[in-house]
Amino acid sequence: MALPTTQNSSIGNSVTDIVTSLQNAVQAANTIANALSAQVPSNPSGQLSVDTLIVPGFVRVTGVSVVVAGATGGLYDASSIATASATAQVFPVPAVAGFQAVNMVFANGLVYKPGAAQKAAFFYARV
């Protein structure tokens, strides 16, 4: 007994629609995941105790951890240590040991200038 050779085109169209919808859902999920991961501090600076250009260019600082208390230091929106002047200071790094969650964007770069005897670590994400 031979099977009919005609195909139901509405079934083929339905499957194509389902596959297209699934592909769109996966792309949307990837877009959301990428946006969320950009906010996660994927890069730590390590403990710093001297003037340091942590990273040049656009960056989002998500946390500051003062490891050793000292005098108040500063975070600067600057592309080099030389350009990190008082007018470029964006955030005073506290003189007290502890962690502080922040959400700050630095457009030019991230420079840390510690206060006397201060040691700190910074958590950031490239945006």
Protein Blocks (a to p, Z undefined) as FASTA:
>chain_A
ZZdfbdcfklmmmmmmmmmmmmmmmmmmmmmmmmmmmmpcfbcebjafbdcdfbgcjddd
fbdcdfbgcddddddddfbfklmcfklpmbdcdfbecddddddddfkbccddddehiacd
dddddZZ
